[in-house]
Amino acid sequence: MKRPIFSAVIVSAFVGSFLPAESASAGPPPPDAVIAQLRDGSRVRGLPEATEVPLDAAFGSTTISLKLVETIVFRDDRETAEVILRQGDLVRGAVGWKALTLQTVFGKVTVPMPQVTRLTVVPSGVPPELILWNRLDESPSVVGPQVEFLNLDKFVPGKVGYGAQLADNHVWGFRVPVELVADAKQGTIDFWMKVVRKPPTVGTGSGPFYDFLDGPAQLLYSSDDGYQHGKFSLHGSGYFVYTQFPSTTASTDLLGEPEQWNHYAIVWNNDGIEEFNDARLALLINGKPHGIYVSNRRYSGPFMQRGDSKYLLFHRNRNVFPGTMVYDELRIWNRALTEFPPRLPTDAPAEVEPATETPRFVTDLRDGSHLLGQLSISNVTLTSEALGEMTVEVDQIEGMTFVAGDATAKVALRSNDVLVGRIRPARLPLKTLLGDVEIPVEQIAKIQRVPAGK
């Protein structure tokens, strides 16, 4: 369905009607954060000083409340943009900002708009790690792109509010763009699901399948694994990496009882999930891991890198699998989560918990050396083409990757920001077991924070 383009009158009416009402005693609502993706590869999250988007559209000049905006996508001409609103409508035009000032965890920065490729507005209280949150009801995504329903039966009471009931046939139920996870080295996809009409016990060899997920990862459920047992299987990048213990009865008991809500989470980390003995891929049901690695089918190759996938697809009954499912609260995170709080954190989105101990870093040099130690400086200076000169505290740094033979680095922060620029000082002092050393930055390939407690 094509999105309409508003007239100036409609935009003005829309902006006024969707703003939340404020009582005199409640005070102003907490501000929304924005994530700015820059042309040099930087990604910056912060609280904007601006509250409205000035837009010069074909129908005239107008302003749109930033709270109503989901995403602003800037075209290659660096002047015009598509402003996508939270209810799904789209307005094209020239954004009137010359620059956008953000309050970030590393201080106030001014972002020149010609350097921005995409600007995403994140509602207040949503943690930085959450990159998609859709309630799977009739409302748009709270965070991230919209969910496209392919085979919706109807919206029914869900785990929270309403959920999506999906008909029982061979058509996929809904999908989201695969770009959300295509390059993610770690992440989590979680949702609630319940069976309305549960399929019956099946006989040996009949093997009806139910697909929860398909794309760079595939999660399926077999109501008969050949031994009259229900079983989950989770695949990544074409490699069979994970298998569910068979259930103890010849039934489809692993889906839960009819009308019983179950929480499913697909968790991956290419560097290993620490809580699961460095397994790279896991399926959690109601917070508990289900499955083991099979020694002769170990994970190999990067997860979430299958190039022919355009979407993450959810819900498909196949091979005579009778049953109707209801999904609710779809979320995608850019962190490998093993615990799920009952509700989302409400901390200010730009805040990061302070470090509880002096951080240690592993430093890989270009000659093959590998040093462990503490940086003997409290901050580094980074000069970015897009953002100018910034001072970043060492406590905020997750890692730095340097360009060969240069002082230019990609700096990943604990807040999930990414900064690209030239690093000072020219030599980084490091306290190691060998004593105090100063390493020229052009000799450094990578610096990575060591997790606390290791």
Secondary structure as UniProt FT lines:
FT   HELIX           8..18
FT   TURN            24..26
FT   STRAND          33..38
FT   TURN            39..40
FT   STRAND          43..48
FT   STRAND          52..57
FT   TURN            58..59
FT   STRAND          60..65
FT   HELIX           66..68
FT   STRAND          69..74
FT   TURN            76..77
FT   STRAND          80..85
FT   TURN            86..87
FT   STRAND          90..95
FT   STRAND          99..104
FT   TURN            105..106
FT   STRAND          107..112
FT   HELIX           113..115
FT   STRAND          116..122
FT   TURN            124..125
FT   TURN            128..129
FT   STRAND          130..134
FT   STRAND          148..149
FT   STRAND          152..157
FT   STRAND          162..166
FT   STRAND          174..177
FT   HELIX           178..180
FT   TURN            181..183
FT   STRAND          186..197
FT   TURN            204..206
FT   STRAND          209..214
FT   STRAND          217..222
FT   STRAND          231..236
FT   TURN            237..238
FT   STRAND          239..243
FT   HELIX           253..255
FT   TURN            258..259
FT   STRAND          262..273
FT   HELIX           274..276
FT   TURN            277..278
FT   STRAND          279..285
FT   TURN            286..287
FT   STRAND          288..289
FT   HELIX           295..297
FT   TURN            303..304
FT   TURN            307..308
FT   STRAND          311..318
FT   STRAND          324..333
FT   TURN            349..350
FT   STRAND          361..365
FT   TURN            366..367
FT   STRAND          370..375
FT   STRAND          379..384
FT   TURN            385..387
FT   STRAND          388..393
FT   HELIX           394..396
FT   STRAND          397..402
FT   TURN            404..405
FT   STRAND          408..413
FT   TURN            414..415
FT   STRAND          418..424
FT   STRAND          427..432
FT   TURN            433..434
FT   STRAND          435..440
FT   HELIX           441..443
FT   STRAND          444..449
FT   TURN            452..453
//
